[in-house]
Amino acid sequence: MIPEGLPALEAWLAADLVRLDLPRKPWVVPHRHDGIDVLNVVVVGAGMAGLAVAATLELAGVPTTLFDQSPEGYEGPWATTARMETLRSPKTLAGPALGLPALTFRAWFEAQYGAAEWEALGLIPRLQWMDYLRWYRRVLALDVRNGHRVRQILPQADGPVMLAIAGPGSVFTVRARRVVVATGRDGLGAAWMPDVARSIPPEQRAHSSDPMDYGRLRGLRVAVVGGGASAMDVAATALEAGAASVDLLIRRPDLPRINKGKGAGNPGFVLGFYHLPDHWKWRIRHYIGWSQTPPPHGSTLRVSRHPNAHFNLGCTIERITVADAGEQAGGGRRPVLEVETTTGRFDLDFILFSTGFQIDWARRPEFATFADRVLAWRDRFTPPADQHDQEMLDSPYLGPGFEFIEKEPGACPGLERIHCFCYPATMSHGTVSGDIPAISEGAERLARAIISRLYHEDVEAQFAAIRAYADPELIGDEWRPALPPDLRRDDDNGDRGDAD
Ligand SMILES: Cc1cc2nc3c(=O)[nH]c(=O)nc-3n(C[C@H](O)[C@H](O)[C@H](O)COP(=O)(O)OP(=O)(O)OC[C@H]3O[C@@H](n4cnc5c(N)ncnc54)[C@H](O)[C@@H]3O)c2cc1C
């Protein structure tokens, strides 16, 4: 039976949680440091990954605090910088539902629109996914502090990690026994553009992940560098905003057709990847990366239906010259970007780079105190000559609980209290720290590791609690001690009692 309306769904979820005896009672021993309360777990970033791990911890009785720099309801890319019409992921995936049917997107959708609409739904509209995440956070009553940017994370030798946080109107510090870095696709770095982009005036270029009003492209000759999903999204958005033309400059001679990452995703891959030897992890991730992910079918059609969209394949930029075009109609001067490529010259007004992200600690000041102490894949593994990949080499080499590991043992005590649950964890743990398909499995793996370590650290206090525990199950009047057999009479049951 499908509950009708969100209040009915929420009642259903609440009843399921009662049946599962969730959430568990808080059990973690409170800690203080220098006279100040220490938080159990701080999650940096309240996107889908941060919410999923916080929910798992809360259900297990571990109070958890999330900080996100975004305004409430605008975490992650969905309602900010993403420009696709729908998600790529199939609607049937359970995503961050943590094994609870009432917490799925499907339950949320059907409760509001019914089963027939669900059947009719193709892919999930992007903004609807954001609405679902907003509901997820609300219905689980997660403790998210929006408008709070974590400025610095400082591991400490003598205990909890210190965090400096800029909130509305104040900067303050907190201490946390565990920190989860759930900072997203560019979580340990930023957007990447090729060097050639530097020669372009900043007002004539952007990265596909930059917030931008695409209305400013009306009437302009635009190029999009790249041929992936985001390239299609920004090309379509530019065309819909009235760009005079959009040229996609795609280095590859053909667009990839097969999504190998999707093909890899079975339960064995999700659960077994972490335990593979390094050379297998490398081989699989390198192959998936090298094969490249095709842009979604619908996103490609959204571009190609415009007669002024041009797919230039085998087209590598060689040189960009900024030439003065003189006065523009309506006033002002806009230089022309003369772009020499392997397939010819393009005269352009604006270039959008859809060239992905890179791990670049230098662009993330919040990690500056420990960035150069973190063990990376390049410190542990030398790939075969034909399998080089800089992004993979730069990825952190993580422990079984997603924790960072010191490059030199002893050089950064406390680092192991910081857990990396953003995209760069993929090299060590597989695709469980960002994308929708296996986010619940990733969150559960991480939460289990944190829970186990919190318990280990507190074993003395936990043992004292066991000793102090005094909730009687027997009161003492449920039985009477027996008399020795030779003192018993035939007509009594032999118990020591008050009968005599
Ligand atoms: C355009 C786009 C489309 C995608 N489409 C799909 C798809 O269809 N299917 C799929 O499975 N995956 C998709 N992904 C990949 C992935 O699902 C998303 O990137 C998703 O947002 C990952 O969730 P997250 O919680 O890891 O990161 P995010 O949602 O990016 O959340 C990270 C949060 O961390 C916050 N933050 C970062 N640094 C700090 C700091 N110092 N202090 C405080 N807050 C901070 C940010 O404000 C942000 O809200 C897409 C990604 C992009 C970029």
PDBQT file of the ligand as one rigid body, heavy atoms in Angstrom, charges set to zero:
ROOT
HETATM    1  C1  LIG A 601      26.670  18.374 -12.387  1.00  0.00    +0.000 C 
HETATM    2  C2  LIG A 601      26.697  17.070 -11.656  1.00  0.00    +0.000 A 
HETATM    3  C3  LIG A 601      25.747  16.106 -11.946  1.00  0.00    +0.000 A 
HETATM    4  C4  LIG A 601      25.771  14.859 -11.291  1.00  0.00    +0.000 A 
HETATM    5  N1  LIG A 601      24.834  13.930 -11.592  1.00  0.00    +0.000 NA
HETATM    6  C5  LIG A 601      24.879  12.715 -10.983  1.00  0.00    +0.000 A 
HETATM    7  C6  LIG A 601      23.920  11.689 -11.255  1.00  0.00    +0.000 A 
HETATM    8  O1  LIG A 601      23.017  11.851 -12.053  1.00  0.00    +0.000 OA
HETATM    9  N2  LIG A 601      24.029  10.500 -10.602  1.00  0.00    +0.000 N 
HETATM   10  C7  LIG A 601      24.999  10.273  -9.687  1.00  0.00    +0.000 A 
HETATM   11  O2  LIG A 601      25.043   9.184  -9.101  1.00  0.00    +0.000 OA
HETATM   12  N3  LIG A 601      25.918  11.223  -9.415  1.00  0.00    +0.000 NA
HETATM   13  C8  LIG A 601      25.890  12.417 -10.029  1.00  0.00    +0.000 A 
HETATM   14  N4  LIG A 601      26.832  13.373  -9.731  1.00  0.00    +0.000 N 
HETATM   15  C9  LIG A 601      27.934  13.003  -8.812  1.00  0.00    +0.000 C 
HETATM   16  C10 LIG A 601      27.527  13.088  -7.311  1.00  0.00    +0.000 C 
HETATM   17  O3  LIG A 601      26.349  12.370  -7.054  1.00  0.00    +0.000 OA
HETATM   18  C11 LIG A 601      27.323  14.528  -6.896  1.00  0.00    +0.000 C 
HETATM   19  O4  LIG A 601      28.521  15.208  -7.052  1.00  0.00    +0.000 OA
HETATM   20  C12 LIG A 601      26.859  14.670  -5.445  1.00  0.00    +0.000 C 
HETATM   21  O5  LIG A 601      26.567  16.015  -5.216  1.00  0.00    +0.000 OA
HETATM   22  C13 LIG A 601      27.876  14.157  -4.464  1.00  0.00    +0.000 C 
HETATM   23  O6  LIG A 601      27.419  14.401  -3.172  1.00  0.00    +0.000 OA
HETATM   24  P1  LIG A 601      28.425  14.873  -2.035  1.00  0.00    +0.000 P 
HETATM   25  O7  LIG A 601      27.652  14.958  -0.779  1.00  0.00    +0.000 OA
HETATM   26  O8  LIG A 601      29.617  14.000  -2.089  1.00  0.00    +0.000 OA
HETATM   27  O9  LIG A 601      28.924  16.312  -2.486  1.00  0.00    +0.000 OA
HETATM   28  P2  LIG A 601      28.120  17.662  -2.642  1.00  0.00    +0.000 P 
HETATM   29  O10 LIG A 601      26.708  17.405  -2.953  1.00  0.00    +0.000 OA
HETATM   30  O11 LIG A 601      28.910  18.507  -3.585  1.00  0.00    +0.000 OA
HETATM   31  O12 LIG A 601      28.183  18.311  -1.180  1.00  0.00    +0.000 OA
HETATM   32  C14 LIG A 601      29.385  18.796  -0.643  1.00  0.00    +0.000 C 
HETATM   33  C15 LIG A 601      29.048  19.944   0.285  1.00  0.00    +0.000 C 
HETATM   34  O13 LIG A 601      30.226  20.305   1.002  1.00  0.00    +0.000 OA
HETATM   35  C16 LIG A 601      30.152  21.678   1.265  1.00  0.00    +0.000 C 
HETATM   36  N5  LIG A 601      31.494  22.141   1.598  1.00  0.00    +0.000 N 
HETATM   37  C17 LIG A 601      32.635  21.978   0.876  1.00  0.00    +0.000 A 
HETATM   38  N6  LIG A 601      33.681  22.514   1.545  1.00  0.00    +0.000 NA
HETATM   39  C18 LIG A 601      33.203  23.014   2.705  1.00  0.00    +0.000 A 
HETATM   40  C19 LIG A 601      33.781  23.675   3.821  1.00  0.00    +0.000 A 
HETATM   41  N7  LIG A 601      35.099  23.931   3.878  1.00  0.00    +0.000 N 
HETATM   42  N8  LIG A 601      32.979  24.067   4.846  1.00  0.00    +0.000 NA
HETATM   43  C20 LIG A 601      31.647  23.826   4.806  1.00  0.00    +0.000 A 
HETATM   44  N9  LIG A 601      31.040  23.202   3.766  1.00  0.00    +0.000 NA
HETATM   45  C21 LIG A 601      31.806  22.791   2.746  1.00  0.00    +0.000 A 
HETATM   46  C22 LIG A 601      29.586  22.264  -0.003  1.00  0.00    +0.000 C 
HETATM   47  O14 LIG A 601      28.963  23.513   0.258  1.00  0.00    +0.000 OA
HETATM   48  C23 LIG A 601      28.581  21.184  -0.428  1.00  0.00    +0.000 C 
HETATM   49  O15 LIG A 601      27.257  21.508  -0.030  1.00  0.00    +0.000 OA
HETATM   50  C24 LIG A 601      26.791  14.600 -10.347  1.00  0.00    +0.000 A 
HETATM   51  C25 LIG A 601      27.746  15.598 -10.065  1.00  0.00    +0.000 A 
HETATM   52  C26 LIG A 601      27.690  16.816 -10.704  1.00  0.00    +0.000 A 
HETATM   53  C27 LIG A 601      28.740  17.850 -10.347  1.00  0.00    +0.000 C 
ENDROOT
TORSDOF 0
